[in-house]
Amino acid sequence: MDKKTKIYVVLFVLLIVGYLYLESTKKQPINWFPSYAAKHKIPYGTYVLSKELNNLFPATEIKTIKIPPYIYLEDTTKVGTYFFVDETLNFGDAEFFRLMKFVDKGNDVFISTHGMNIDTLNFETERLVSKNLDEKVFFKLINKAFKGKEYSFDRPFENQVFTKIDTINTTVLGITGYVNENEERTEEGINFVKFNFGKGNFYLHTFPEVFTNYTILNDPNQQHAANILSYLREDIPILWDEYYKTGKSRITSPIKYLLSSKYLKWAYYMVLIGVLFFIIFEGKRKQRSIPIITPLKNQTLAFTRTIANMYFEKQEHKNIAEHKINYLLEFIRTKLHIPTTTIDATFYEYVASRSGNSIEEVEKLFKFCDEIHLRNEITDEELIKLNKMIEKFKKTIQYGK
């Protein structure tokens, strides 16, 4: 390796190291993915709430459920408040029927989501849309114990309200809507209800963002989350669902696991770069050169020319003519499929019909061949004449007259 190459290698290494340093130290953008997973500390994770539940309910057992409700509730002796919070929830019919049986026995189910199949309970929802961009959203709990305090939210989200409820068994607990710059309400709807079912209750809520890290860590909105959670019973366990989560772990391959961590990802890239350098330098140093093997030449034509020149130089025209006549007969046997044991009028007719030559031309060619057979020697002119007649005969077969 010469000096110039070494300089290029050093510059390349410094460039790679500098790039890795900048990538590892640059400020990462905020991840607004709606995870709702208890392990995530991103804005829309529920890490803070999962840690604070023990403080909010010191006398209540908190259980984390990582399997589907359908499987967990196979044991009909389970009791508690099943707590669901996620972007959307899609229970199967059999699973939701099992939740209904769970509530009917005196347990509660709390569901906070933007979208859920709740036709079974005769509930319908739709999106509440503001008329002007400068309007603010508000949330309010109806219970007088909360003194009509209203809360807001400064992030874009899908504001769902109930358009159809079972008025006989349902209690409205909270509302949402929009106010304009004059503090006048322009839109309003129900977003939090309590539905009595058997001996228990369904709590249906359409603003899951209230339980995320972003809301709970922003004063005074964490009080709104606490007010909603105050409806949960303290005499039975809280069953925190960790199965129905948009951001739950789904590691499907080792590569995906490596790339999910910033430090593991850059360690993986460094290994790849190291392997690349090894291939470039070590492979070039130890690889043996592959010799170029020249393929063997076809010497048949050269050999034929040598033999022909030898005959021609020795003036053995008769031998050359005999060979050409023999090759002509072989040609007729293989190409025209005509036997050459007897050369007569019938032979001439067969050859003429299959070669495209006239009978006179065929007869003239083979009469001349007979003359050569009878002579001991022939001249140059006679050899050339024979050759021309044979070539003309063959060309007629290949290309026609």
C-alpha positions in Angstrom: 0.0 0.0 0.0 1.5 3.3 -1.1 1.4 6.6 0.8 -1.4 8.0 -1.2 -3.6 5.0 -0.6 -2.9 5.2 3.2 -4.0 8.8 3.3 -7.3 8.0 1.6 -7.9 5.1 4.0 -7.3 7.3 7.0 -9.6 10.0 5.7 -12.3 7.5 5.0 -12.0 6.1 8.5 -12.2 9.6 10.0 -15.3 10.3 7.9 -17.0 7.2 9.1 -16.1 7.8 12.8 -17.3 11.5 12.5 -20.6 10.4 11.0 -21.2 7.8 13.7 -20.4 10.4 16.4 -22.9 12.9 14.9 -25.6 10.3 14.6 -25.2 9.1 18.2 -25.1 12.6 19.7 -27.8 14.4 17.7 -31.1 15.2 19.4 -33.7 12.6 18.6 -37.1 13.9 17.4 -40.1 13.4 19.7 -41.9 10.2 19.1 -45.6 10.8 19.1 -46.6 7.2 18.3 -49.8 6.3 20.2 -48.3 3.4 22.1 -50.4 3.3 25.3 -47.9 0.7 26.6 -46.9 0.8 30.2 -43.2 0.3 29.4 -43.0 3.3 27.1 -41.9 6.7 28.3 -42.7 8.5 25.0 -45.5 11.1 25.2 -48.3 8.7 24.3 -47.1 5.9 26.5 -48.7 5.1 29.9 -45.5 4.6 31.9 -46.3 7.3 34.4 -49.9 6.1 35.1 -48.8 2.5 35.5 -46.3 3.7 38.2 -48.8 6.0 39.9 -51.7 3.6 40.2 -50.2 2.2 43.4 -50.2 5.7 44.9 -53.7 6.5 43.7 -55.1 3.1 45.0 -52.8 2.2 47.9 -55.2 -0.4 49.3 -56.0 -2.0 45.9 -54.1 -4.8 44.2 -52.8 -3.9 40.7 -52.5 -6.8 38.3 -50.9 -6.6 34.8 -52.7 -8.9 32.3 -50.6 -9.8 29.2 -53.0 -12.3 27.7 -56.3 -11.8 25.8 -59.4 -11.3 28.1 -61.0 -14.3 26.5 -58.2 -16.5 27.9 -57.9 -14.7 31.3 -61.6 -14.9 32.0 -61.8 -18.6 31.4 -61.5 -18.8 35.1 -64.9 -17.6 36.1 -63.8 -16.9 39.7 -61.7 -13.8 38.6 -62.8 -10.5 40.1 -61.8 -6.9 39.6 -62.0 -3.9 37.3 -60.7 -4.8 33.9 -58.9 -1.6 32.7 -58.5 -1.0 28.9 -56.8 2.0 27.4 -55.7 2.1 23.7 -56.1 3.9 20.4 -58.7 1.4 19.2 -60.1 -1.8 20.6 -61.6 -4.5 18.5 -63.0 -7.4 20.7 -64.3 -10.5 19.1 -67.9 -11.4 19.7 -67.0 -14.3 21.9 -64.5 -12.3 23.8 -66.9 -9.4 24.5 -69.6 -11.8 25.5 -67.1 -13.2 28.1 -66.5 -9.6 29.3 -70.3 -9.1 29.7 -70.5 -12.3 31.8 -67.6 -10.9 33.9 -69.5 -7.6 34.5 -72.8 -9.4 35.1 -71.3 -11.2 38.1 -70.6 -7.9 39.8 -67.2 -6.8 38.3 -66.4 -3.6 36.3 -64.9 -3.0 32.9 -63.3 0.4 32.1 -62.7 1.1 28.4 -61.0 4.3 27.1 -60.5 4.3 23.3 -61.4 6.2 20.2 -62.9 3.2 18.4 -64.6 0.1 19.7 -67.3 -2.3 18.6 -70.0 -1.5 21.2 -73.1 -2.3 19.1 -73.9 -5.1 21.6 -74.6 -2.5 24.3 -76.6 -0.2 21.9 -74.0 2.5 21.9 -72.9 4.5 18.8 -70.2 7.1 18.4 -69.1 9.7 15.9 -66.3 12.2 15.5 -67.0 15.7 16.9 -65.4 18.3 14.6 -64.8 22.0 15.4 -66.1 24.6 13.0 -63.1 26.9 13.2 -59.4 26.2 13.6 -59.0 28.7 16.5 -61.5 26.8 18.7 -60.3 25.0 21.8 -61.4 21.6 23.0 -62.7 21.2 26.6 -63.5 18.2 28.8 -65.7 18.3 31.8 -67.1 15.8 34.4 -70.7 16.2 35.3 -70.5 15.2 38.9 -70.9 18.2 41.2 -68.0 17.0 43.3 -65.6 18.2 40.6 -67.2 21.7 40.7 -67.6 22.0 37.0 -63.9 22.3 36.3 -63.0 22.2 32.6 -59.8 20.9 31.1 -58.2 21.4 27.7 -55.8 19.5 25.4 -53.3 21.2 23.1 -52.6 18.3 20.7 -54.5 17.3 17.6 -56.6 14.1 18.2 -59.8 12.4 17.2 -62.5 13.6 19.5 -65.3 11.0 19.7 -68.7 11.5 21.3 -71.6 9.2 21.9 -74.6 9.7 19.6 -76.7 6.8 20.8 -76.9 5.5 24.4 -79.2 3.3 26.5 -80.9 6.1 28.5 -82.5 3.6 31.0 -79.3 2.0 32.2 -76.7 4.7 31.4 -75.4 7.5 33.5 -73.6 10.4 31.7 -70.4 11.2 33.6 -68.5 13.5 31.2 -68.8 15.8 28.2 -66.5 17.3 25.7 -66.9 20.1 23.1 -65.3 23.2 21.6 -65.4 26.9 22.6 -64.6 29.8 20.4 -62.4 32.9 21.2 -65.4 34.4 23.0 -65.6 31.4 25.3 -68.9 30.4 23.7 -69.6 26.7 23.2 -70.0 25.7 19.5 -70.1 21.9 19.7 -70.8 19.6 22.6 -71.2 15.9 23.2 -71.0 13.0 25.7 -67.6 11.3 26.0 -67.8 9.4 29.3 -70.7 7.2 30.5 -71.4 4.5 33.1 -73.6 1.6 31.9 -75.2 -0.7 34.4 -75.1 -4.3 33.4 -76.3 -7.0 35.7 -74.5 -6.6 39.1 -71.6 -4.6 37.6 -70.8 -1.7 35.3 -69.2 -0.8 32.0 -67.3 2.6 32.0 -67.0 3.8 28.4 -64.6 6.7 27.7 -63.6 8.2 24.4 -60.5 10.2 25.3 -57.6 7.7 26.0 -55.0 10.5 25.6 -55.9 11.7 29.2 -54.0 8.7 30.6 -50.8 9.2 28.6 -47.5 10.5 29.9 -48.0 13.8 28.0 -51.3 14.6 29.8 -50.4 13.4 33.3 -47.1 15.3 33.4 -48.9 18.6 32.3 -50.5 20.6 35.0 -53.5 20.8 35.6 -54.6 18.0 33.2 -53.4 15.2 35.5 -56.2 16.2 37.9 -58.7 15.4 35.1 -57.2 11.9 34.8 -57.3 11.4 38.6 -61.0 12.5 38.6 -61.9 9.9 36.0 -60.0 7.2 37.8 -61.9 8.0 41.0 -64.8 6.1 39.6 -62.9 2.8 39.9 -63.7 0.7 42.9 -61.0 0.2 45.6 -62.4 -3.0 47.0 -61.5 -5.2 44.0 -58.2 -5.6 42.1 -57.5 -3.4 39.0 -56.7 -5.6 36.1 -54.4 -3.5 33.9 -54.7 -4.8 30.3 -51.3 -4.9 28.5 -52.4 -7.2 25.7 -54.5 -4.8 23.7 -51.8 -2.1 23.2 -50.8 -0.5 19.9 -47.2 -0.3 21.0 -46.8 -3.7 22.6 -43.6 -5.6 21.7 -43.6 -7.5 18.4 -40.0 -8.5 17.9 -40.1 -10.9 15.0 -36.4 -11.3 14.2 -33.0 -10.7 15.8 -32.2 -8.0 13.2 -35.3 -6.1 14.2 -34.3 -6.4 17.9 -30.8 -5.0 17.1 -32.2 -2.1 15.2 -34.8 -1.2 17.8 -32.0 0.0 20.2 -29.8 3.0 19.1 -26.7 1.6 20.7 -27.1 -1.9 19.4 -27.9 -0.5 16.0 -24.6 1.5 15.8 -22.7 -1.5 17.1 -24.2 -3.6 14.3 -23.2 -1.0 11.8 -19.6 -0.8 13.1 -19.3 -4.6 12.8 -20.5 -4.4 9.1 -18.0 -1.6 8.4 -15.2 -3.7 10.0 -16.1 -6.7 7.9 -16.0 -4.4 4.8 -12.5 -3.2 5.6 -11.4 -6.8 6.2 -12.7 -7.9 2.8 -11.0 -4.9 1.1 -7.6 -5.2 2.6 -7.1 -8.8 3.9 -8.9 -10.3 0.9 -6.8 -8.4 -1.6 -3.6 -9.4 0.2 -4.2 -13.1 0.4 -6.2 -13.8 -2.7 -4.1 -15.7 -5.3 -4.3 -14.5 -8.9 -6.3 -16.7 -11.1 -4.2 -17.7 -14.2 -5.7 -17.1 -17.6 -6.0 -20.4 -19.4 -6.2 -20.0 -23.2 -8.7 -22.4 -24.7 -7.4 -24.9 -27.2 -7.6 -23.9 -30.8 -9.4 -25.9 -33.4 -6.6 -27.2 -35.6 -8.7 -29.2 -38.0 -8.8 -26.4 -40.7 -5.0 -25.8 -40.4 -4.4 -29.5 -40.7 -6.5 -29.8 -43.8 -4.8 -26.9 -45.4 -1.4 -28.4 -44.6 -2.2 -31.7 -46.2 -3.8 -30.0 -49.2 -0.7 -27.9 -49.7 1.6 -30.9 -49.4 -0.3 -32.7 -52.1 -0.5 -29.6 -54.3 3.3 -28.9 -54.0 4.1 -32.5 -54.9 1.9 -32.2 -58.0 -0.2 -35.1 -56.8 -3.3 -33.7 -58.5 -4.8 -37.2 -59.1 -4.8 -38.0 -55.3 -6.4 -34.6 -54.5 -9.1 -35.3 -57.2 -9.8 -38.8 -55.8 -10.2 -37.4 -52.3 -12.6 -34.7 -53.5 -14.7 -37.3 -55.5 -14.8 -39.5 -52.4 -16.0 -36.5 -50.3 -18.6 -35.8 -52.9 -20.0 -39.4 -52.7 -20.0 -39.2 -48.9 -21.9 -35.9 -49.2 -24.5 -37.5 -51.4 -25.0 -40.4 -49.0 -25.3 -38.3 -45.9 -27.2 -35.2 -47.2 -29.3 -36.6 -50.0 -29.6 -40.2 -48.5 -28.9 -41.8 -51.9 -26.7 -45.0 -52.1 -23.6 -44.6 -54.3 -22.7 -48.2 -54.9 -24.1 -48.0 -58.5 -23.6 -45.0 -60.7 -26.2 -45.3 -63.5 -29.1 -43.4 -65.1 -31.4 -44.1 -62.1 -28.7 -42.7 -59.8 -28.6 -39.5 -61.9 -32.4 -39.1 -61.7 -32.4 -39.5 -57.9 -29.5 -37.1 -57.4 -31.0 -34.5 -59.8 -34.5 -34.6 -58.2 -33.1 -34.2 -54.7 -30.3 -31.7 -55.4 -32.1 -29.3 -57.7 -29.7 -29.9 -60.5 -30.6 -31.1 -64.0 -30.0 -34.6 -65.0 -27.6 -33.4 -67.7 -25.5 -31.5 -65.1 -25.4 -34.4 -62.8 -24.5 -36.8 -65.6 -21.8 -34.4 -66.8 -20.3 -34.2 -63.3 -20.0 -37.9 -62.8 -18.8 -38.6 -66.4 -16.0 -36.2 -65.7 -15.3 -38.1 -62.4 -15.1 -41.3 -64.3 -12.6 -39.8 -66.7 -10.4 -38.8 -63.8 -10.6 -42.4 -62.3 -9.3 -43.8 -65.6 -6.2 -41.5 -65.8 -3.0 -41.9 -64.0 -2.3 -38.2 -63.8 -4.4 -35.0 -64.3 -3.4 -31.4 -65.0 -3.9 -28.3 -62.8 -6.7 -27.1 -65.1 -8.6 -30.4 -64.8 -8.3 -30.4 -61.0 -9.6 -26.8 -60.9 -12.4 -27.7 -63.3 -13.4 -30.7 -61.0 -13.4 -28.5 -57.9 -15.6 -25.8 -59.6 -18.1 -28.5 -60.8 -18.4 -30.0 -57.3 -18.8 -26.6 -55.5 -21.4 -25.6 -58.0 -23.3 -28.8 -57.4 -23.2 -28.3 -53.6 -24.2 -24.6 -53.8 -27.3 -25.6 -55.8 -28.3 -27.9 -53.0 -27.9 -25.2 -50.3 -29.1 -22.1 -52.0 -30.9 -23.2 -55.2 -30.3 -22.1 -58.7 
